[in-house]
Amino acid sequence: MKMYCLFLILMLVGCDTNSLYENDFSIEKEDIIISIYPGSTNDIYYFIIKKDELICIRGEGTGKSISSDNYIKKVKERKNIKLVNDEYNLLVKLAGELTNDLKEDIYILDSWDIEVYFNENIIKSDYYNMNDNMEKFINEIIKISPIVIDIYNLV
């Protein structure tokens, strides 16, 4: 009995449930990665578009590159959904139309930043100043995401 209790205590102390989720996917060259995060905190929404699925994560970032396997420090919520060909093709089409241009020539401080990794390029934007192509793309992600995306006001 003592041995069983010791084993149970060691399992509870040594097991971090977040580590079960953070690196159990790999980033492939053809994947599209999206990160939406406020500039003033570590909160992130992280999405990986694969050929047949969308991986959606809400958690805390590490501050590393969006294309890094170690981009996520802590997972608070994670859901995967299957993508049908039409959804995947639409997302790839919209991602191909993205540019680094902002709607206006200003950068809003203390806002939500957006980064998209596609075709080995990182496209950056600001949620409140994104151009029309970025807005269509992000709205499509928000529409199909099984995780509620709360773009709360930072000011």
Secondary structure, 3 states (H helix, E strand, C coil): CHHHHHHHHHHHHHCCCCHHHHCCCCCCCCCEEEEEEECCCCEEEEEEECCCEEEEEEEEECCCCCCCCCCEEEEEEEEEEECCHHHHHHHHHHHHCCCCCECCCCCCCCCEEEEEEECCEEEEEEHHHECHHHHHHHHHHHHHCCCCCCCCCCC
